[in-house]
Amino acid sequence: MSSNPVTRRGTAFAAALMSASLLLTACGGGGEDTDGKTAGTPGDKAAETRSVKAENGTVEIPAAPRRIVTIGNTNLPFIDLGGKPVGVTEVSDAELGVLPKEQKTAYEAAEVVGTSGGDVDLEKLAALEPDLILVQFHANDWDKVGKRLESIAPTVLWGLDTEWKAFAGEIAEAGNVTDELGRQKAEFEKKVAQIRKTYRETIDDTKFVDVSRGDWSDPGTFYIADIGCSEIARDDIGLDLPAAAEGKDPLAYESLPFEQIGELSTYDVITYPVDAEGRPTEAFVPVTRTNTWKALPTVSSGRALGVFCPGNNSYGPVNRYLDSLDGALAALAGKL
């Protein structure tokens, strides 16, 4: 599983896309690319192609695509890898707010062709004359819109259940940004190895739980996070964190009432979401204000740790998460 509960929006995105006005203009060839050269002319690198495997089969794409449109969950991973799309769909203010400055600039320089709710203006998209479209939404909806996207430009599709490392790698391959992928992947592997070595005893002997709350959560509820960044902490770092039984829905999909906060006392350490400045996220603040949370021995003894997770579908934000987790584990010294 690749994503946190926020990516349930992917299904809503696909549904909204179906209801959008799909007015489509003919997509003519020979438009100018970002270098002012004419794409697709004989001898031009853009005229060369290569094959990539995707959810929608083997797709023939430009060897060096220059005008890329990203739709849905492909926006930020492509930009994180150094890509500069000519068209994007909207992302939330929260997602935009945690981007490094240069990535925010790359996003804002692109033409917005769709809303965060999923409406996509295909006429506007076609006018950008892309030579490649990257898209992620539910595979069940592909038959309803895929041919329309493919009529504009070669289109590479990923399903919502694509594992994040594979997702990042395949976006890098399709978008021709593999150099940055290699650098970020090496950094990730180094950070993981260092954390596992530095905190080996803590990792081996401590029972953790990761709790969270989103702006979509019902009032008075929270959830136990077992996907997203929590999944990285469990599977890559080796933290003992609860997870759903095989074949069952993630624990994160079950809303728990505040009355069950006291049950978290069975864990040695609690992690919870904070922003880049280390403050509890706005959505999680109601949890921290409850008397039950304040009364937890884990909280009063300093074993409730805020961890910043700016994203979990590309190496850049995951590396920032690992830095935050490293600091949180260091804060446990002498408290266990």
C-alpha positions in Angstrom: 0.0 0.0 0.0 1.4 3.3 -1.0 -0.7 6.0 0.5 -2.1 7.6 3.6 -5.9 8.1 4.2 -5.8 11.3 2.2 -5.3 9.3 -1.0 -8.9 8.0 -0.7 -9.5 11.3 -2.6 -8.1 9.5 -5.6 -11.4 7.6 -6.0 -13.3 10.8 -5.6 -11.0 12.4 -8.1 -11.9 9.7 -10.7 -15.6 10.0 -10.0 -15.5 13.8 -10.4 -13.5 13.5 -13.6 -16.3 11.4 -15.0 -18.8 14.2 -14.3 -16.6 16.9 -15.6 -17.4 18.6 -18.9 -15.1 16.6 -21.3 -15.0 19.0 -24.2 -12.0 18.0 -26.3 -10.3 19.9 -29.1 -8.2 18.3 -31.8 -4.6 18.0 -30.7 -2.4 19.1 -33.6 1.3 18.1 -33.8 4.3 20.3 -34.3 3.8 22.7 -31.3 6.7 24.5 -29.8 8.3 22.9 -26.7 9.8 24.7 -23.7 13.1 25.2 -25.6 11.4 27.0 -28.5 12.1 24.0 -30.8 9.4 22.3 -32.8 8.5 19.0 -31.2 8.3 15.9 -33.4 10.4 17.1 -36.3 12.8 14.7 -38.0 16.0 14.3 -36.1 14.7 15.9 -33.0 15.3 14.0 -29.8 11.6 14.4 -29.0 10.7 12.3 -32.0 12.5 9.3 -30.6 10.4 6.9 -28.5 10.7 4.2 -25.9 8.3 1.8 -24.2 7.2 1.8 -20.6 4.9 -0.6 -18.8 1.9 0.9 -17.0 -1.6 0.0 -15.7 -2.9 0.7 -19.1 -0.4 -1.6 -20.8 2.8 -1.0 -22.7 2.9 2.7 -23.7 5.1 4.2 -26.4 6.4 7.5 -25.1 8.9 10.2 -26.2 12.5 9.3 -25.2 13.0 12.8 -23.8 9.5 14.3 -23.1 9.5 18.0 -22.8 5.9 19.0 -22.3 4.5 16.8 -19.5 1.1 17.2 -17.9 0.6 15.6 -14.4 -2.9 14.6 -13.2 -3.9 13.6 -9.7 -1.3 12.1 -7.4 1.5 12.4 -10.0 1.8 16.1 -9.6 4.1 16.4 -6.6 6.2 13.2 -7.1 7.2 14.4 -10.6 8.1 17.9 -9.3 10.0 16.3 -6.3 12.2 14.5 -8.8 13.1 17.7 -10.6 10.4 17.7 -13.2 8.8 20.9 -14.5 5.3 20.0 -15.8 3.5 22.4 -18.2 0.1 21.4 -16.8 -1.0 20.2 -13.3 -4.2 19.6 -11.4 -4.7 21.5 -8.1 -3.2 20.3 -4.9 -4.4 21.3 -1.4 -3.0 24.3 0.4 -1.6 21.9 3.0 0.3 20.0 0.4 1.5 23.2 -1.3 2.5 24.7 2.1 5.1 22.1 2.9 6.9 22.1 -0.5 10.4 23.3 -0.7 10.6 26.8 -2.3 11.9 25.6 -5.7 9.2 22.9 -6.0 6.5 25.3 -5.1 7.8 27.6 -7.9 7.8 24.7 -10.4 4.2 23.9 -9.5 3.0 27.5 -9.7 4.7 28.0 -13.1 2.5 25.2 -14.6 -1.0 25.7 -16.1 -3.7 24.4 -13.8 -5.9 22.1 -15.9 -8.1 20.6 -13.2 -9.3 21.1 -9.6 -8.4 19.3 -6.4 -11.9 17.9 -6.5 -11.1 16.2 -9.8 -12.7 18.2 -12.6 -10.3 18.3 -15.5 -10.7 20.6 -18.5 -9.5 18.4 -21.4 -9.8 21.2 -23.9 -7.4 23.3 -21.8 -5.2 20.3 -21.4 -5.1 19.6 -25.1 -4.2 23.3 -25.8 -1.0 22.8 -23.9 0.1 20.3 -26.6 1.7 17.9 -24.2 3.9 15.1 -25.4 3.2 13.0 -22.3 0.5 12.7 -19.6 1.1 11.1 -16.2 -2.0 10.2 -14.3 -3.0 8.2 -11.2 -6.5 7.3 -10.3 -8.6 4.2 -9.8 -8.1 1.7 -12.5 -11.8 0.9 -12.6 -12.4 4.3 -14.1 -9.9 4.0 -16.9 -12.3 2.7 -19.5 -14.4 5.8 -19.0 -11.8 8.4 -19.7 -8.5 6.7 -20.8 -9.1 6.9 -24.5 -9.8 10.6 -24.3 -6.5 11.2 -22.5 -4.6 9.0 -25.0 -6.1 10.9 -27.9 -4.3 14.0 -26.6 -0.9 12.4 -25.9 0.8 9.2 -24.7 -0.6 8.6 -21.3 0.9 6.6 -18.5 -1.5 5.3 -15.8 -0.9 4.2 -12.2 -3.5 2.6 -9.9 -4.0 4.0 -6.4 -2.5 0.8 -4.8 0.9 1.3 -6.5 3.7 0.9 -3.8 5.4 4.3 -3.3 8.9 3.2 -4.2 7.7 1.7 -7.5 5.6 4.7 -8.1 8.6 7.1 -7.7 10.8 4.9 -9.8 8.3 4.6 -12.7 7.5 8.3 -12.7 11.2 9.0 -12.9 11.6 6.6 -15.8 8.6 7.9 -17.7 9.4 11.6 -17.1 13.2 11.1 -17.8 14.3 12.3 -14.3 16.2 9.2 -13.2 19.3 11.1 -12.1 17.5 12.8 -9.3 15.8 9.6 -8.4 19.2 7.9 -7.9 20.4 10.7 -5.7 17.3 10.7 -3.5 17.2 6.9 -3.3 20.8 6.7 -2.1 20.0 9.4 0.5 17.0 7.4 1.7 19.0 4.2 2.0 21.7 6.0 4.0 19.2 7.5 6.4 17.4 4.2 7.0 20.7 2.4 7.7 21.8 5.1 10.1 18.6 5.2 12.1 18.4 1.4 12.4 22.0 1.4 13.6 21.7 4.3 16.0 18.5 3.3 17.7 18.8 -0.5 17.4 17.9 -1.2 21.0 15.0 1.2 21.1 13.6 -0.3 17.8 14.0 -3.9 19.1 12.6 -3.4 22.6 9.8 -0.7 22.2 6.2 -1.0 21.4 5.0 2.0 19.3 1.7 3.2 18.1 1.2 6.0 15.5 -2.0 7.9 15.9 -3.5 10.7 13.7 -6.5 12.7 12.7 -7.3 14.3 9.4 -9.4 17.3 8.4 -11.8 14.7 7.0 -12.2 12.9 10.3 -15.6 13.1 12.1 -15.7 15.3 15.2 -14.5 13.5 18.3 -12.6 10.8 16.5 -9.0 9.8 15.7 -7.4 6.8 14.1 -4.4 4.5 14.4 -2.2 5.1 11.4 -0.8 2.0 9.8 -0.2 3.3 6.2 1.6 6.3 4.9 4.7 7.4 6.8 3.8 4.9 9.6 4.2 2.2 7.0 7.7 3.4 6.3 8.6 3.4 10.0 7.3 -0.2 10.3 8.6 -1.8 7.1 11.8 0.1 6.5 13.0 1.2 10.0 11.5 -1.8 11.8 9.4 -0.1 14.5 6.9 -2.3 16.3 3.7 -0.7 15.1 0.2 -2.1 14.9 -1.0 -3.1 11.4 -4.2 -4.5 9.9 -4.4 -8.3 9.4 -3.6 -9.4 5.9 -6.5 -9.0 3.6 -8.3 -6.5 5.9 -8.8 -2.8 5.5 -6.0 -0.6 7.0 -6.6 0.4 10.7 -6.4 3.9 9.5 -9.8 3.5 7.8 -11.5 3.0 11.2 -12.5 6.1 13.1 -12.1 5.7 16.9 -14.0 7.9 19.5 -11.9 10.0 21.8 -13.2 7.8 24.6 -10.7 5.2 23.4 -7.6 7.4 23.7 -7.0 5.9 27.1 -6.3 2.5 25.5 -3.1 4.0 24.0 -1.6 3.5 27.5 -0.7 -0.1 26.5 2.1 1.2 24.2 5.5 2.4 25.2 5.7 5.3 22.8 3.1 7.3 20.8 3.9 9.2 17.6 1.5 11.8 16.3 1.5 14.3 13.4 3.1 17.8 13.6 3.9 20.5 11.1 7.3 21.6 9.9 7.7 23.7 13.1 6.9 20.8 15.4 3.4 21.9 16.3 0.5 19.4 16.4 -1.3 19.6 13.1 -4.5 21.6 13.1 -6.6 18.5 12.7 -4.8 16.7 15.6 -5.0 19.6 18.1 -8.5 18.5 19.4 -6.9 15.2 20.5 -4.2 17.0 22.4 -6.8 19.1 24.2 -8.7 16.2 25.7 -8.1 15.3 29.4 -7.7 11.7 28.4 -4.7 12.5 26.2 -3.1 14.7 28.9 -3.6 12.0 31.5 -1.8 9.3 29.5 1.5 8.3 31.3 3.1 8.2 27.8 2.3 11.8 27.3 3.2 13.1 30.8 6.6 11.2 30.6 7.6 12.7 27.3 7.1 9.5 25.3 4.5 11.0 23.0 6.5 12.2 20.0 5.5 14.6 17.2 6.8 13.6 13.8 6.5 15.6 10.6 5.4 13.7 7.5 5.2 16.0 4.4 4.3 13.1 2.1 4.9 9.5 1.4 4.8 8.9 -2.3 8.3 10.1 -3.3 11.8 10.0 -1.8 12.2 13.7 -1.2 9.3 14.1 1.4 10.1 10.6 2.8 13.7 11.7 3.5 12.3 14.8 5.3 10.1 12.4 7.3 13.1 10.3 8.3 14.9 13.4 9.5 12.0 14.1 11.8 11.7 10.5 13.0 15.4 10.5 13.8 15.0 13.6 16.0 12.0 12.1 17.7 13.8 8.8 18.5 16.8 10.8 19.8 14.4 12.6 22.3 13.6 9.2 23.9 17.0 9.0 25.5 16.6 8.2 29.2 12.7 8.1 29.0 12.3 4.3 28.4 
